[in-house]
Amino acid sequence: MDAFIEFLEAYGYWGMFVAAFLAGSVFPFSSEAVMLSLLTKLDAWPLVVYGTIGNVLGSMFNYYVGRLGKLEWIEKYLRIKKEKMDRAERFMAGRGAWMGFFAFLPILGSAITVTLGYMRANPVVSILSIAVGKFLRYLLLVYGVEWLF
């Protein structure tokens, strides 16, 4: 995994984009490690932008897989159990697409975005709410690190 992170770091902003896409989708990956490493070499704002765009696109990948509506595929290929989707649905409890804001949460994030698609939540509102949550997460990460150091 360290070699892969080093590979992504070598590509700078585009490496951040790929890391964020993977982290935003159901693939197990942490874009924060890549971002923290790149903060020592690159400007913060473009990292936040590339990270946010990649992460939102990863979440939209989940959304559209969920929108296909094949629970068997979701469990088999995305490895998200129905119980986790049920928990995400209870968490959203009728609030629908605006709950995409919480897609940045480490445990429920992927389940939230897949469930939004599965429930056929409004895609425009879903993208907007997901983007706001992901942007704020990266912004807090960058400025939290700068504030500490």
C-alpha positions as CSV (number, residue, x, y, z in Angstrom):
1,M,0.0,0.0,0.0
2,D,2.9,2.4,0.7
3,A,4.2,1.9,-2.8
4,F,0.8,2.8,-4.2
5,I,0.6,5.9,-2.1
6,E,4.1,6.9,-3.2
7,F,2.9,6.3,-6.8
8,L,-0.1,8.6,-6.3
9,E,2.1,11.3,-4.6
10,A,4.4,11.3,-7.7
11,Y,1.5,12.5,-9.8
12,G,0.7,15.5,-7.6
13,Y,-2.8,16.9,-8.0
14,W,-3.8,14.1,-10.3
15,G,-2.6,11.6,-7.8
16,M,-4.8,13.4,-5.2
17,F,-7.7,13.1,-7.6
18,V,-7.3,9.4,-8.1
19,A,-6.8,8.8,-4.3
20,A,-9.9,10.8,-3.6
21,F,-11.9,8.9,-6.2
22,L,-10.9,5.6,-4.7
23,A,-11.7,6.9,-1.2
24,G,-15.1,8.3,-2.3
25,S,-16.1,5.0,-3.9
26,V,-16.5,1.7,-2.1
27,F,-12.8,0.8,-2.6
28,P,-11.0,0.7,0.7
29,F,-8.6,3.6,0.5
30,S,-7.8,6.7,2.6
31,S,-7.1,9.9,0.6
32,E,-6.2,11.8,3.7
33,A,-2.7,10.2,3.8
34,V,-2.0,11.2,0.3
35,M,-3.3,14.8,0.9
36,L,-1.2,15.2,4.0
37,S,1.9,14.1,2.2
38,L,1.2,16.3,-0.8
39,L,0.6,19.3,1.5
40,T,4.3,19.5,2.1
41,K,4.9,19.9,-1.7
42,L,1.8,21.5,-3.3
43,D,-0.6,24.3,-2.7
44,A,-3.6,23.6,-0.4
45,W,-6.4,25.1,-2.5
46,P,-5.8,23.0,-5.6
47,L,-5.5,19.9,-3.4
48,V,-8.9,20.6,-1.8
49,V,-10.4,21.1,-5.3
50,Y,-8.9,18.0,-6.9
51,G,-9.7,16.0,-3.7
52,T,-13.3,17.2,-3.6
53,I,-13.9,16.5,-7.3
54,G,-12.4,13.1,-7.1
55,N,-14.2,12.2,-4.0
56,V,-17.6,13.4,-5.3
57,L,-17.1,11.4,-8.5
58,G,-16.3,8.3,-6.4
59,S,-19.5,8.9,-4.5
60,M,-21.5,9.3,-7.7
61,F,-20.0,5.9,-8.9
62,N,-21.6,4.4,-5.8
63,Y,-24.8,6.3,-6.4
64,Y,-25.2,5.0,-9.9
65,V,-24.4,1.4,-8.9
66,G,-27.1,1.7,-6.2
67,R,-29.5,3.2,-8.8
68,L,-29.2,0.0,-10.8
69,G,-31.2,-1.5,-8.0
70,K,-29.6,-4.9,-7.9
71,L,-29.2,-5.7,-4.2
72,E,-27.3,-8.9,-5.1
73,W,-24.7,-6.9,-7.1
74,I,-24.3,-4.4,-4.3
75,E,-23.6,-7.1,-1.8
76,K,-21.5,-9.2,-4.1
77,Y,-19.4,-6.6,-5.9
78,L,-19.4,-3.6,-3.6
79,R,-19.4,-5.7,-0.4
80,I,-22.0,-3.6,1.2
81,K,-24.3,-5.8,3.2
82,K,-28.1,-5.1,3.2
83,E,-27.9,-4.5,7.0
84,K,-25.4,-1.6,6.4
85,M,-27.7,-0.1,3.7
86,D,-30.7,-0.5,6.1
87,R,-28.7,1.3,8.8
88,A,-27.8,4.1,6.3
89,E,-31.5,4.3,5.3
90,R,-32.6,4.6,8.9
91,F,-29.9,7.3,9.4
92,M,-31.4,9.2,6.5
93,A,-34.9,8.6,7.8
94,G,-36.9,10.4,5.1
95,R,-34.6,13.3,4.7
96,G,-33.5,11.9,1.3
97,A,-30.9,13.5,-0.9
98,W,-29.8,16.1,1.6
99,M,-28.3,13.4,3.8
100,G,-25.6,13.0,1.1
101,F,-23.9,15.7,3.1
102,F,-22.9,13.0,5.6
103,A,-21.2,10.8,2.9
104,F,-17.8,12.0,4.3
105,L,-18.4,9.8,7.4
106,P,-15.8,6.9,7.4
107,I,-18.1,4.0,8.3
108,L,-21.4,4.9,6.7
109,G,-20.3,7.1,3.8
110,S,-20.3,4.5,1.0
111,A,-23.5,3.0,2.3
112,I,-25.1,6.4,2.2
113,T,-24.2,7.1,-1.4
114,V,-25.2,3.6,-2.6
115,T,-28.5,3.9,-0.6
116,L,-29.2,7.3,-2.1
117,G,-28.9,5.7,-5.6
118,Y,-30.9,2.6,-4.5
119,M,-33.7,4.9,-3.2
120,R,-33.5,6.9,-6.4
121,A,-32.9,10.2,-4.5
122,N,-32.8,13.4,-6.6
123,P,-29.3,13.2,-8.3
124,V,-28.8,17.0,-8.4
125,V,-29.5,17.5,-4.7
126,S,-27.5,14.4,-3.9
127,I,-24.4,15.7,-5.9
128,L,-24.8,19.1,-4.3
129,S,-25.1,17.8,-0.7
130,I,-22.3,15.3,-1.2
131,A,-20.0,17.9,-2.7
132,V,-20.6,20.3,0.2
133,G,-19.8,17.7,2.8
134,K,-16.7,16.4,1.0
135,F,-15.4,19.9,0.4
136,L,-15.8,20.9,4.0
137,R,-14.0,17.7,5.1
138,Y,-10.9,18.4,3.0
139,L,-11.0,22.1,3.9
140,L,-11.0,21.3,7.6
141,L,-8.2,18.7,7.1
142,V,-6.0,21.2,5.2
143,Y,-6.6,24.2,7.5
144,G,-6.5,22.0,10.6
145,V,-3.1,20.8,9.7
146,E,-1.9,24.3,8.8
147,W,-3.2,25.6,12.1
148,L,-1.4,22.8,14.1
149,F,1.9,23.3,12.3
